Amino acid sequence: MSGAMFSTDVIVLLAIATVGLIAARAVGLAPIVAYLVAGVLTGPGVLGWVAHTPAVDQLADVGVALLLFGVGVEFSLARMRRTIGRMLVSGTLQVGLTFAASAGAFAAFGTPWPTAVLIGFLLALSSTAVVFKLYDEAGEIESPHGLVAGGILLFQDLALVPMALLVPALGRAEIRTGAAVTALVEATLAVGALLFLARAVLPRVLALVARARTPELFPLAAIVLALGTARAATALGLSLPLGAFFAGLALSGSPYAHQVFAELVPLRDAFVAIFFTSVGMLLDPAILATEPALLGGIVALVALKGLVVVAVLALLWRSLRIAVLVGCALAQIGEFSFVLAREGAAAGIFPVAYEQAFLGGAIVTIAATPFLVRLSYRLAELASAAPPPEVPPQLADHVMLIGYGVTGQAVGRVLHDTRIPFVAVDLLADVVQHAQREGLPVRFGDASRRGTLKSLGVERARAAVVATGDPAATRRIVSLIRQSNPRARILARAHRVHEVAELEQLGADEAIPAEFETSIELLVRLLRALGVPRHVVRVQESLLRLGHYQALRGVGATPDLLVQARKLIMGGILETAQVMDGCAAAGRTLAELDLRRRTGATVLSVVRNEQPLPTPDGPTRLEPGDLIVLYGPHEAIDRALDLFEPRDAGVAHET
């Protein structure tokens, strides 16, 4: 093949992928769909603008290798350990049942067993790229259903490895169970050898490259390591994509792994576009039109996979809401199924008609996923309507914690240590079990259901903290709490600042956007590190929160904001402080402290054992646990508070 033809094919293919991506973005389709549809339209089966040449296949192979290399690099063994229980159970049931149903259905209609098994493999996998992109855009990666979906997708990524090892064995004419097992054992030994060599060599090579302090060297080394290791895998009898995956996995624990991945991302995106566009070129609508039953069967089995997910999760998680959300999100054919399909075609077990039906089904189901995800929210609302059969406990004047993730656990431990009664609820069974083993009042349940909130004593609650990772569920929960208890103080975590106003309209007293609270905390710590007085830092912190974080949103200060600033800085304020163990004030009298002279603040009252002391004066000796009511200018209060904090709290004290 001439160099000119090679250049023309590649340039045209990339141009087609670019145009397709722009068009898909305009109508809200996933990039994978854009590449597939662009390949179909411009390939030999429709317009014939680009031929499916060996050069295109070689570049597509590079795209697959880089795609799987990235998966290996980002594969978190620590995360797998945290989710191993639910990942194994949910993933095994989903993959196993989907595989059995798909392979069994095709075999029942006369499909040869090797082809039926391959189809079972293909349909058992879902698209990590599509699902994670949709959840990331909605801010739901850390939501309960996002974590559950992530666990299942992680298991599918792991399941890809034995599937890919077995596909070549399926293509042998004399295949028997013993032969397949032998092939799997041989491949496993090859994987072990590759991982050992990669772990021993690759991190050391990267360390030498990093010490060279030559920026241009790192991208070259990244390409050589990724593709070189993948190519070496073929010498051990493994496929190029699998070799790339294990190369990435070998580097996943290295401190240089993510820099390697960052160097390869632009190349990966370009070559992945070539891969999926070239896959789309394989689809011939004329052939597909002759096999509508095959296409319909594949789409139906993908829908069945969604129902399998719903059934498995409803059984294991006892939450129909999570089951519906995840079931709809995973009802498509995954990008790694294309890798297996190519392996199957090379092994001679994937006839043209089946390949065409698979490609058509993949395009249809991936394109439908964004719409299914939107529909799932409405279905989940219906699923949450029925109350659970739990008997409401007698709780009163307590705090409800909705969501027991990182935020909920931090709040819960403080409430527990300060002996403030609370009850928490979460949808992650392992989180609930761990908290219960610690003796904490955490229950399993779906707080977006009115019955669950009733079982938490919502009508008698003093306050509620809504810290779920699901924006839609947060809105519904806030609304239900406010309807059930007009007096409770509701604090809700907003995922983005534009959600604040809506949550307040639904009944939240305060909605705290996580994205800006992180910015505020960074700013506060920076100002303190730079030696800015603490009272000035507090004023700045308060101003940022006024007006729904206008300063951080790029909105100019209003006259009201400036008035509030003057009040905060100039006006006298009331503040309550607790005498803590180890502070400068503990065990000393008010006369010894002489707060008014030293700080400018006045002691108005001292509360001990929930009773105010009569006319506290100079001889009154402060004890740990006393509450002190202070009055004075902001600067004076700030100086006085230092005396009531432990000496090891990391701040300077006046003594």
C-alpha positions in Angstrom: 0.0 0.0 0.0 1.4 3.4 -0.9 2.2 6.1 1.6 -0.2 8.5 -0.1 -3.1 6.0 0.2 -2.2 5.4 3.9 -2.2 9.2 4.6 -5.4 9.8 2.8 -7.3 7.0 4.6 -6.1 8.1 8.0 -6.8 11.8 7.4 -10.3 11.1 6.0 -11.1 8.7 8.9 -10.0 11.2 11.5 -11.9 14.0 9.8 -15.1 11.8 9.7 -14.7 11.0 13.4 -14.3 14.7 14.2 -17.4 15.8 12.3 -19.3 12.9 13.8 -18.2 13.9 17.3 -19.4 17.5 16.8 -22.7 16.4 15.5 -23.2 13.9 18.3 -22.4 16.6 20.9 -25.1 18.8 19.4 -27.8 16.2 19.8 -26.5 14.7 23.1 -25.2 11.3 21.9 -22.2 9.5 23.3 -18.9 9.9 21.4 -18.8 6.2 20.8 -22.1 6.4 19.0 -20.8 9.3 16.9 -17.8 7.2 15.8 -19.8 4.1 15.0 -22.5 6.0 13.0 -19.8 8.0 11.1 -18.1 4.7 10.2 -21.4 3.2 9.0 -22.3 6.2 6.8 -18.8 6.6 5.2 -17.8 2.9 5.1 -18.1 0.5 2.2 -21.7 -0.5 3.1 -23.1 3.0 2.5 -21.2 5.9 0.9 -17.9 4.1 0.4 -15.7 7.1 1.1 -13.2 5.0 3.1 -12.1 1.5 2.5 -11.4 -1.0 5.3 -7.7 -1.4 4.7 -5.0 -3.2 6.6 -3.5 0.2 7.5 -6.7 1.2 9.2 -6.8 -2.1 11.0 -3.3 -1.6 12.3 -4.1 1.8 13.7 -7.3 0.5 15.2 -5.3 -2.2 17.0 -3.1 0.6 18.5 -6.3 2.3 19.6 -7.6 -0.8 21.4 -4.2 -1.3 23.0 -4.1 2.3 24.3 -7.6 2.0 25.5 -6.9 -1.1 27.6 -3.6 0.3 28.8 -5.5 3.2 30.3 -8.0 0.9 32.0 -5.1 -1.0 33.5 -3.4 2.1 34.8 -6.6 3.5 36.3 -7.4 0.1 37.8 -7.4 0.8 41.6 -6.6 -2.3 43.7 -7.4 -0.2 46.8 -10.8 0.6 45.5 -11.4 -3.1 44.6 -10.6 -4.1 48.1 -13.1 -1.7 49.5 -15.9 -2.9 47.2 -14.8 -6.5 46.9 -17.9 -8.0 48.6 -20.7 -6.3 46.7 -18.6 -6.3 43.5 -18.1 -10.1 43.5 -21.7 -11.0 44.4 -23.5 -8.4 42.2 -21.0 -8.8 39.3 -20.9 -12.6 39.4 -24.7 -12.8 39.3 -25.1 -10.2 36.6 -22.4 -11.5 34.3 -23.2 -15.2 34.9 -27.0 -14.8 34.4 -26.7 -12.6 31.4 -24.1 -15.0 29.8 -26.2 -18.0 30.5 -29.4 -16.5 29.2 -27.8 -15.1 26.0 -25.7 -18.2 25.2 -28.5 -20.5 26.0 -31.1 -18.6 23.9 -28.8 -18.6 20.8 -27.9 -22.2 21.2 -31.5 -23.2 21.6 -32.2 -21.7 18.1 -29.4 -23.7 16.5 -26.4 -21.4 16.8 -23.1 -23.4 17.2 -21.9 -23.5 20.8 -18.7 -21.6 20.2 -20.6 -18.7 18.6 -23.3 -18.9 21.2 -20.7 -18.7 24.0 -19.0 -15.7 22.3 -22.3 -13.9 22.0 -22.9 -14.6 25.7 -19.5 -12.9 26.4 -20.4 -9.9 24.2 -23.7 -9.2 25.8 -22.6 -9.7 29.4 -20.4 -6.5 29.2 -21.6 -2.9 29.5 -20.0 0.3 28.5 -17.8 1.8 31.3 -17.0 4.8 29.2 -20.7 5.7 28.5 -22.0 5.1 32.0 -19.2 6.9 33.8 -19.5 9.9 31.4 -23.3 10.2 32.0 -22.8 9.9 35.8 -20.0 12.3 35.8 -22.0 14.9 34.0 -24.8 14.5 36.4 -22.5 14.6 39.5 -23.5 11.0 40.5 -20.2 9.2 40.4 -20.2 9.0 44.2 -24.0 8.4 44.5 -25.2 5.1 45.9 -26.3 3.9 42.4 -23.1 5.3 40.9 -21.0 3.2 43.3 -23.0 0.1 42.7 -22.8 0.5 38.9 -19.1 1.2 39.3 -18.6 -2.1 41.2 -20.4 -4.1 38.6 -18.5 -2.4 35.7 -15.2 -3.1 37.5 -16.2 -6.8 37.8 -17.0 -6.8 34.0 -13.5 -5.3 33.3 -12.0 -8.2 35.3 -14.3 -10.7 33.5 -12.9 -9.5 30.2 -9.6 -11.1 30.9 -10.7 -14.8 31.1 -13.1 -14.2 28.3 -10.4 -12.9 26.0 -8.2 -15.9 27.0 -10.9 -18.4 26.1 -12.0 -16.9 22.8 -9.0 -18.4 20.8 -9.7 -21.8 22.3 -13.3 -21.6 21.1 -12.1 -21.3 17.6 -10.3 -24.6 17.6 -12.1 -27.4 15.7 -11.3 -30.0 18.2 -12.3 -27.9 21.2 -13.2 -29.8 24.3 -13.6 -28.8 27.9 -10.2 -30.1 28.7 -8.6 -28.2 25.8 -10.3 -25.0 26.9 -9.0 -25.5 30.5 -5.5 -26.2 29.2 -5.6 -23.1 27.0 -6.7 -21.0 30.0 -4.0 -22.4 32.3 -1.3 -21.8 29.6 -2.6 -18.2 29.1 -2.7 -17.6 32.9 0.9 -18.7 33.2 1.8 -16.3 30.3 -0.1 -13.5 32.2 1.8 -14.3 35.4 5.2 -14.1 33.5 4.2 -10.9 31.8 3.1 -9.2 35.0 6.2 -10.3 36.9 8.5 -9.0 34.2 6.5 -5.8 33.8 6.5 -5.1 37.6 10.2 -5.8 37.8 11.2 -3.7 34.8 8.7 -0.9 33.9 8.7 1.1 37.2 12.6 1.1 37.2 12.7 2.3 33.6 10.3 5.1 34.4 12.3 6.1 37.5 15.4 6.5 35.3 13.4 8.5 32.7 12.1 10.8 35.5 15.6 11.4 36.9 16.9 12.4 33.4 14.9 15.6 33.8 14.2 15.8 30.0 10.5 16.6 29.5 10.6 15.3 25.9 11.7 11.9 27.0 8.7 11.0 29.1 6.1 10.9 26.2 8.4 8.7 24.1 9.1 6.4 27.0 5.4 6.1 27.7 4.6 5.0 24.1 7.5 2.5 24.0 6.5 1.0 27.4 2.8 0.7 26.5 3.0 -0.6 23.0 6.3 -2.5 23.5 5.0 -4.5 26.4 1.8 -5.2 24.5 3.8 -6.4 21.6 5.9 -8.6 23.9 2.7 -10.2 25.1 2.0 -11.5 21.7 5.2 -13.5 21.8 3.8 -15.2 24.9 0.7 -16.2 23.1 -1.5 -13.3 24.4 -3.4 -10.8 22.3 -2.2 -7.3 21.8 -5.1 -5.7 23.8 -4.6 -8.0 26.7 -0.8 -7.3 26.8 -1.6 -3.6 26.9 -4.0 -4.1 29.8 -1.5 -6.0 31.8 1.2 -3.5 31.1 -1.1 -0.8 32.5 -1.9 -3.0 35.5 1.8 -3.5 36.2 2.3 0.3 36.3 -0.9 1.0 38.3 1.0 1.1 41.6 3.9 3.2 40.3 4.1 6.9 41.2 4.7 7.6 37.5 1.7 5.7 36.3 -0.7 8.6 36.0 1.9 10.8 34.2 2.4 8.0 31.7 -1.4 7.9 31.2 -1.6 11.7 30.8 1.1 11.6 28.1 -0.9 8.9 26.2 -4.4 10.4 26.5 -4.3 12.6 23.3 -2.9 9.6 21.3 -5.4 7.3 22.9 -8.4 9.5 22.0 -7.3 9.8 18.4 -6.6 6.1 17.9 -9.8 5.1 19.8 -11.7 7.3 17.4 -10.1 5.4 14.5 -11.0 2.1 16.2 -14.7 2.8 16.7 -15.0 4.4 13.3 -13.4 1.4 11.7 -15.8 -0.8 13.6 -18.7 1.2 12.2 -17.3 0.7 8.7 -17.8 -3.1 9.1 -21.6 -2.6 9.4 -23.4 -3.3 6.1 -27.0 -2.2 6.3 -27.9 -4.4 3.3 -26.7 -7.6 5.1 -28.3 -6.5 8.4 -31.6 -6.0 6.7 -31.7 -9.7 5.8 -31.3 -10.7 9.5 -33.9 -8.7 11.5 -34.5 -11.6 13.8 -30.8 -11.7 14.9 -30.8 -7.9 15.5 -34.1 -8.1 17.4 -32.8 -11.0 19.5 -29.6 -9.2 20.5 -31.5 -6.0 21.4 -34.0 -8.1 23.4 -31.2 -9.9 25.3 -29.6 -6.5 26.2 -32.9 -5.4 27.6 -33.0 -8.7 29.5 -29.6 -7.8 30.9 -31.1 -4.6 32.3 -33.9 -6.6 33.9 -31.3 -9.1 35.4 -29.5 -6.1 37.0 -32.7 -4.8 38.4 -33.6 -8.2 39.9 -30.1 -8.9 41.3 -29.8 -5.4 42.9 -33.4 -5.4 44.3 -32.6 -8.7 46.0 -29.2 -7.8 47.3 -29.6 -4.1 48.1 -33.3 -4.1 49.0 -33.7 -0.8 47.1 -35.8 -0.8 44.0 -34.6 2.8 43.3 -31.0 1.8 43.0 -31.9 -1.3 41.1 -33.9 0.6 38.5 -31.3 3.4 38.1 -28.4 0.9 37.6 -30.4 -1.5 35.5 -31.3 1.2 32.9 -27.7 2.5 32.9 -26.1 -0.9 32.2 -28.6 -1.9 29.4 -26.2 -1.6 26.5 -23.3 -3.4 24.8 -19.8 -2.3 26.1 -16.8 -1.0 24.2 -14.8 -4.0 25.2 -17.3 -6.3 23.5 -15.9 -4.9 20.2 -12.5 -6.2 21.3 -13.9 -9.7 21.9 -15.8 -9.5 18.7 -12.6 -8.8 16.7 -11.0 -11.7 18.5 -13.9 -14.0 17.7 -13.9 -13.0 14.0 -10.1 -13.7 13.9 -10.8 -17.1 15.5 -13.4 -17.9 12.8 -16.3 -18.3 15.2 -18.2 -15.1 14.4 -20.1 -15.5 11.1 -20.8 -12.3 9.1 -24.6 -12.3 9.8 -24.0 -12.5 13.6 -21.3 -9.9 13.4 -23.6 -7.5 11.5 -26.4 -8.1 14.1 -24.0 -7.5 16.9 -22.8 -4.2 15.4 -26.3 -3.0 14.8 -27.4 -4.0 18.3 -24.4 -2.2 19.9 -25.1 1.0 18.0 -28.8 0.9 18.9 -28.3 0.1 22.6 -25.4 2.6 23.2 -27.3 5.4 21.5 -30.4 4.6 23.6 -28.5 4.7 26.9 -28.7 8.5 27.6 -32.5 8.4 27.1 -32.8 5.3 29.2 -30.9 7.0 32.0 -33.3 10.0 31.9 -36.3 7.6 31.9 -34.8 5.7 34.9 -35.2 8.7 37.2 -39.0 8.8 36.6 -39.2 5.1 37.0 -37.2 5.3 40.2 -39.7 7.9 41.6 -42.5 5.4 41.0 -40.4 2.7 42.6 -39.9 4.9 45.7 -43.6 5.5 46.2 -44.4 2.4 48.3 -43.5 2.6 52.0 -41.2 -0.1 53.5 -42.7 -2.5 56.1 -40.8 -1.1 59.0 -42.2 -0.2 62.4 -41.4 3.4 63.3 -39.3 3.6 66.5 -40.0 6.1 69.2 -37.4 8.8 68.4 -37.8 12.5 69.4 -35.7 15.7 69.3 -33.0 14.0 67.4 -30.9 14.6 64.3 -31.4 12.6 61.1 -28.4 11.9 58.9 -29.4 11.0 55.4 -26.4 9.3 53.8 -23.6 7.9 55.8 -20.7 8.4 53.4 -17.6 10.6 54.2 -19.7 13.6 55.2 -22.3 11.6 57.1 -19.7 9.7 59.1 -17.8 12.9 60.1 -21.1 14.5 61.3 -22.2 11.2 63.0 -19.0 10.8 65.0 -19.2 14.4 66.3 -22.8 13.9 67.3 -21.9 10.7 69.0 -19.0 12.2 70.9 -21.1 15.2 72.0 -24.0 12.8 73.0 -26.5 14.5 70.7 -29.1 11.8 69.7 -29.1 11.0 66.1 -30.1 8.3 63.6 -28.5 7.7 60.2 -29.6 5.9 57.1 -27.7 4.7 54.0 -28.2 2.4 51.0 -24.8 0.8 51.1 -25.1 -2.4 53.1 -21.4 -2.7 54.0 -21.2 0.9 55.3 -24.3 0.2 57.5 -22.9 -3.0 58.8 -19.5 -1.4 59.7 -21.2 1.4 61.5 -23.5 -1.0 63.4 -20.5 -3.0 64.5 -19.2 0.2 66.1 -22.5 0.6 68.0 -23.7 3.6 65.9 -27.4 4.0 65.1 -27.2 3.6 61.4 -29.8 1.8 59.4 -30.2 0.4 55.9 -32.9 2.1 53.9 -33.9 4.4 51.0 -34.6 7.9 52.4 -36.3 9.0 49.2 -39.3 6.9 50.4 -41.7 8.6 52.7 -42.1 5.4 54.8 -38.3 5.3 55.5 -38.3 8.8 56.7 -41.3 8.0 58.9 -39.4 5.1 60.4 -36.6 7.6 61.3 -39.1 9.7 63.3 -39.1 12.6 60.8 -42.1 14.3 62.4 -40.2 14.6 65.7 -36.7 15.3 64.5 -34.9 18.4 65.6 -32.8 18.7 62.5 -31.7 16.8 59.4 -28.5 16.6 57.4 -29.0 15.4 53.8 -25.6 14.3 52.5 -26.4 11.8 49.7 -24.4 11.6 46.5 -27.6 11.6 44.4 -28.8 15.1 43.4 -32.3 13.9 42.4 -32.7 12.0 45.6 -31.5 15.0 47.6 -34.2 17.2 46.2 -36.9 14.6 46.9 -35.6 13.9 50.4 -35.5 17.6 51.3 -39.1 18.1 50.0 -40.4 15.1 51.9 -38.7 16.1 55.2 -40.1 19.6 55.0 -43.6 18.3 54.2 -43.4 16.0 57.2 -41.8 18.4 59.7 -42.2 22.2 59.1 -40.0 22.9 62.2 -36.9 20.8 61.6 -33.8 22.6 60.5 -32.6 21.0 57.2 -29.0 21.3 56.0 -28.4 19.8 52.6 -25.3 19.2 50.6 -25.6 20.6 47.1 -23.4 19.1 44.4 -23.2 22.3 42.4 -24.0 25.9 43.3 -26.9 26.1 40.9 -28.7 23.6 43.0 -28.7 25.8 46.1 -31.7 28.0 45.2 -33.8 25.0 44.3 -33.0 23.1 47.5 -33.9 26.2 49.5 -37.2 26.5 47.7 -37.9 22.9 48.5 -37.4 23.5 52.2 -33.7 23.4 53.0 -32.6 26.0 55.6 -29.1 25.8 54.2 -27.7 24.2 51.1 -24.0 23.9 51.1 -22.4 23.4 47.6 -19.4 21.0 47.9 -17.5 22.6 45.0 -17.3 26.0 46.6 -16.9 24.8 50.2 -13.6 23.2 49.1 -12.5 26.5 47.6 -13.3 28.3 50.8 -11.4 25.8 52.9 -8.4 26.1 50.6 -8.6 29.9 50.8 -8.9 29.9 54.6 -5.9 27.7 55.1 -3.9 29.7 52.7 -4.7 33.0 54.5 -3.8 31.4 57.9 -0.5 30.1 56.5 0.3 33.6 55.2 -0.2 35.0 58.7 -3.5 36.8 58.1 -5.2 37.4 61.5 -7.9 34.9 62.3 -10.7 37.5 62.7 -9.9 38.8 59.2 -10.0 35.3 57.8 -13.4 34.7 59.5 -14.8 37.9 57.9 -13.6 36.8 54.5 -15.0 33.3 55.0 -18.4 34.7 56.0 -18.5 37.1 53.1 -17.9 34.3 50.6 -20.9 32.5 51.9 -23.2 35.5 51.7 -25.3 35.8 48.6 -24.9 32.1 47.6 -21.1 32.3 47.0 -21.4 35.3 44.6 -17.7 36.1 44.8 -16.7 32.6 43.8 -19.2 32.6 41.0 -17.8 35.7 39.5 -20.8 37.9 40.5 -20.1 41.4 41.7 -20.7 42.5 45.3 -24.2 44.0 46.0 -24.9 47.0 48.3 -26.5 44.5 50.7 -23.3 42.4 50.8 -21.3 45.4 51.6 -23.7 46.3 54.5 -23.3 42.8 55.8 -19.6 43.1 55.7 -19.6 46.3 57.7 -21.8 44.7 60.3 -19.5 41.7 60.6 -16.4 43.8 60.9 -17.6 46.7 63.0 -20.6 45.5 65.1 -20.6 43.8 68.4 -21.5 40.1 68.3 -22.5 37.4 70.7 -20.5 34.2 70.7 -20.7 31.0 72.8 -17.5 29.2 73.7 -17.0 25.9 75.6 -14.1 25.6 78.1 -12.2 22.6 76.7 -9.8 20.3 78.4 -6.2 21.6 78.2 -7.1 25.2 77.3 -5.6 28.3 78.9 -8.9 29.2 80.7 -9.6 25.8 82.4 -9.1 25.9 86.1 -8.6 29.7 86.2 -10.9 32.4 87.6 -12.4 35.2 85.6 -10.3 37.6 87.6 -7.1 35.8 86.6 -8.1 35.7 83.0 -9.1 39.4 82.9 -10.7 39.0 79.5 -12.0 42.5 79.1 -8.5 44.1 79.5 -6.6 41.4 77.6 -9.1 40.8 74.7 -11.8 43.4 74.8 -14.6 40.8 75.2 -17.1 40.8 78.0 -18.3 37.6 79.8 -22.1 37.9 80.0 -22.9 34.4 81.5 -21.3 31.1 82.5 -23.5 28.0 82.1 -22.6 24.9 84.1 -24.5 21.6 83.9 -27.2 23.4 81.8 -27.7 26.0 84.6 -26.4 29.6 84.4 -24.3 30.6 87.4 -25.6 33.6 89.3 -23.8 36.8 88.4 -20.5 35.4 87.4 -17.7 37.6 88.7 -14.0 37.6 89.4 -13.8 34.6 91.8 -15.8 32.4 89.5 -13.5 29.5 88.5 -14.0 28.0 85.1 -14.2 24.3 84.7 -13.9 22.1 81.5 -17.4 21.8 80.0 -18.6 25.2 81.0 -20.3 27.3 78.4 -19.2 31.0 78.2 -21.4 33.7 76.6 -19.2 36.4 75.2 -20.0 39.9 73.8 -17.7 42.3 72.0 -16.3 43.4 68.6 -15.3 40.7 66.2 -11.6 41.1 66.8 -12.1 40.8 70.6 -14.2 37.7 70.3 -11.5 36.1 68.1 -8.8 36.8 70.7 -11.0 35.5 73.5 -11.8 32.3 71.7 -8.1 31.4 71.7 -8.2 31.0 75.5 -10.9 28.3 75.4 -9.3 26.1 72.8 -6.7 23.3 73.7 -3.1 24.4 73.5 -2.4 21.6 71.0 -5.1 22.7 68.6 -2.5 24.3 66.3 -3.3 28.0 67.1 -1.4 30.5 69.2 -2.8 31.3 72.7 -2.4 34.3 74.9 -1.5 33.3 78.5 
